[in-house]
Amino acid sequence: MHLIRGYHNLKPEHRGCALTIGNFDGIHLGHQALLKLLTEIADKHQVKRCMMSFDPLPHEYFSSTHGRPRLMNTRDKLVALASYSPVLCPDYLMLMNFNAEFCSMTADEFIQKVLIDALAIKALVIGDDFQFGRDRKGNLELLQEYGARHGFEVASLSTHHIDDLRVSSTRIRNALIENQLDASKKMLGRPYQICGRVAHGDKRGRTIGFPTANIHLHRPSTPLHGVYSVTMHSSTLGTVKGIANVGRRPTVDGVRVQLEVHLFDFNQDIYGQNVCIAFHHKIRDEQKFESFDNLKDQIKLDCLKARELHGLTT
């Protein structure tokens, strides 16, 4: 899969593709159904597949406080796509900078300038509720009109449902905030995960017998806060069970939200490695303790609970 940052970086080989457009935040089962249809349409036309997404996400651009937390940053999106079967992984991920220039485009300008002039698409695959352009005036009907005039196919897919409920990034986000990790897993088709590079921290955990791997979140906010049973995955480590804290670490007067992971029965040096952390169960909310010793005692209890949830003997 090739990452393209903006339509100004398009090369001749990127033109004439089958395209799908959306935030794809979480790449849930509804998104996966759209990507599968994209492959079917692209195979029919014998062209490459391109997925267009945005950074920042539109709701982040329009909100001074970044609005609701995103499920994925760009790296998470790339990692998730690369992990899927070839049927779901597009040939190109085109990341558009959602800025003042971009959001000021009318629907007609977007179609002409981006879809026709820049990409010369052969097919477009969208959800049936897709809206775009200034004031969100673009819709399926307008795309079909342009497609008929300019010779590209427009295919739409109905909203994906599970248990008669619409699968959406918003529902997944709310499930995570409300500690319903099983519900989010059902809609995502996998446990919710955060990926990143293991970085050096302040190493306070080592002083109390609980060394942690620190992963920078690289996102404005996260739907998770607290202590969780987790597994860490990487191409070199495989899967390792552990416990994680997502938060500001109020006991040590932390400010930035960060992800710290303590791995069970593990002593390898993994600094600098790219890993993914999958979240399985919420153990408790983050809290401030009166002393470091009180924090240490609680971590011991948290680890016992996480080991029990993982089915590990103590």
N, C-alpha and C positions, 0 to 999 in steps of 0.2 A: 504494500500500500504506500502511495506517495502523497505527502502532505504539500498542498498548494496554499500559500498565504495570499489570498486576494486574487481577483481576476486579472490584476495587472501583471501577475507572475505566471500567467498561462503560457504554455508553449504549444506549438502546432499540434503535437501529438495528443494534447488534452481536448482538442476540439472534436465535435461530432460524437459526444458521449450520450449515455442515458443518465439522467440526473434525478436525484431526490433532494428535497430541501426541508430543513427543520432545525430546531434546537438540539434534538436528540440528546437531551439531558437524562442520563441514566441508561440510554439504549435499552429500554424495557421491551417486553414481549410485543407490544404494539409496533415499536420501531423495528424490531427484528422481522416482523411480518412485512413491513414496508421494504426492508432491505432484500428480503427474499423475492418479493414481487419485482424489485428493481433488477435483480439478476435474471429473472425470467424474461423481462422486457428487453434487457440488454442482449441476452442470448438470441432472442428473436431477430433483433436488428444487427447482431454481430458487431457490437460496439463495446467500449469500455464503460465501467460503472463509476459514477462520481456522486459523492455525498457532500452537500453544501451545508455547513453549519456556521455558527457565529461566535465571536469573542470580542467584547463581552457579549453575554446573552442580552437580548432586547430589554428584558425587565431590569437588568443591572444598569443598562445605559440610562433608562428613564427614571431610575430611583437614586437619589443622592446617598441613600444608606445601603445601596445594593439590593434592597428588597429581600425577597425570600432566598434562602441559601440554595446554591446549585448543588446538584448531585455529583457532578463530575467537573474536573478541570480538563484542559485540553489533553494533558498526558494520560489521564484516566481513560479518556475517550479513545485515544490511539491504542492503548494497551488492550482495552476491551475488544475493539474491532479486530485487532491482530489475533486475539485468542479464539475468535469464532471460526466456524467452518468456512471454506472458500465461498459457499453459497451466500453467506451474510457479510463477508468482508469486502468492501468496495475496492476498486483499483486506485481511486483517488479520494482523499478527504480535502475538500476546498474550504478553508477557514476564512470567512469574511470578517473584516473589521467593522463592527456595527458602530459607526460614528455618525457625526452630523451630516456628512455628505451622503452616506448610504441611506440613512433613514429619511432623508428629504426626497429621495426618488419616488416619483409616482409609480403606480403599478405598471403603467404602459412603458415608462422609461426603464424600469427594471427588466421587463421582458425583452425590450429591444436592445438595450445596452449590454446586459449581462447574458441572458439566455440565448439571444440570436446572434448579436455581433461578436461577443467575446467567446461564448462556448459553442455556438452553432449546434445546439442539442438536437439529437434525433428522437429523444423521448424524455418525458417528464413523469415522475411517479410521486404522487402526493397523497396526504390524507384528505378525506372528503370535506373536512372543515378548515382546510388551509386558507389563510388570508395573508396578504402581503402588500407592500407599498405604502406610501404616505397615507395616513388615516385608515390603513388596512382595507383599502377599497378593492384590491385585487382578490380574485377568487377563482374557483374551478371553471366557471363559465367563461370568464375572460381569457383564461389560459387555453381553453378549448377553441375559442374564436381565433386566437393567434396561431394555434397549432394547425388549424384547418387552412389558414392562409399561408403559413410558412413551412408546412410539411413536417411537423414533428408531432409524435403521438403524445397524448395526455392520458395517463391512467390514474385512477384514484382508488383508495382503499378505505373501507369503512372502519370506524373506530373499533379497536380490539376490546373485548369484554371478558372478564373472569367473574364467575358467579353473578352474572347480570350487572356487574359494575364496570364502568369504563376504566380502562388502564390508562393512567396518565402520570407524568412526572410530578404533578401537584399531589396526587394521591399517594405516591411513593414517598415524597418529601414529608407529607403529613404523618404517614405511618411511622417513619423513622423518628420524627419529633415526638410522637406519642408512644415510642418504645414498642411498636408493633413490628418487630423485625421479621417475623414469619410472614406477615402480610406483604411487606416490601419484597421479600424473597420470592413470593408467589408471582408478583407482578414483574419483577426483574428477570425471573428465570434462574436466579443465582443469588447467593448472599450479597448484600451491599458491601462494596469494597472501596478503599482509598489506596492509590498507588503513589509511590514517590521514592526518593533516594534517601538512604540512611545517612543521617548527618550527625556530627558531634554535638552533644548537648553540654549541660553544665556538670554532668556526671554525679549529681547528688544521689541518684538511685544506688550507685555502687557503694556509697558509704553506709547504707543500711541493708545491703545484701540483695537488692533488687535492681540490677543493671537494666537499663532500657535502651532500645533502639529508637532514635528520634527521627520522625519523618515530617518535613515541612509540608504544610497543607497547600500552599500556593493557591489560595482561593479566598474571596472576601469573607465567607462564613460557611458553616457546615451545619447540617441538620442533626448531627450527633453531638451529645455532650454527656460526659460521665464515664463510667467504668464498664468495660465489656469483655466477655470472653471472645477471643479472636483466633484466627490462624493467619500466619504469614506465609506467603507464597513467593517463590522466585525460581528462575530457571536452574540455578545452581543449588539452592537449598531444598527444593521440593516444597513440602508443607510442614510447618512447625506450629505447634499449639502454644497459646499464651494468653496474656491478659493485656488490655490496653486502656489508657486514659486519654480522653479527648477533652481538652479544656485549658484554662488559664493557670492552673496550679495555684490556687489562692493561698495555700499554706506557706508558700515561699514567695508570695506577692508577685506572681507571674502576671504578665499583661497580655501577651500574644497567645491566641488559641493555638495549641499544637498537639500532635499525636505522639504519644510515648507508648512503646510496646515492650513488655517483659516476656521473654520466651522461656518456656519450661524445659528444664534438663538440656540446656543449650549453652555452649561457651565459645562459639566461633566468632572470629572478627568479620563483621559484615559491613563495616563503614564503607560508604560509597556505592553499595549495591542498590540496584533498583528492585523494589519489592512491592507486593500488594498485600494489604491487610483486609481480610474478610471478617465482618462483624456478625456474631452468631446470637449472643444473648446480652441483654442489659443487666448489669449486676446492681449498680446504684448510681445515684447522681453524684456529681463532684461536690465536695464540701471543704470548708476550711477547718483545719484542726488547730487546737491550742498549742500543740508542740509537734516537733518532728517525731518524737517517740510515739505520740498518739497516731500520727500518720502511719508510721511503721507497723504498729499493731493492727491498724485497719487493713493495710496492704496484705498482711499475712492472712487475715480472714477472707479478703477478696480473692487471693490466690487459691485458697482452699475451695472456695465456691466455684471458681473458674475451672479448677482441676476436676471437680465433681461434674460440672456441666460438660466437660470434654471427655468424661469417662476415664480419667487418669487416676491411678492409685497414688496416695500420698506417701 
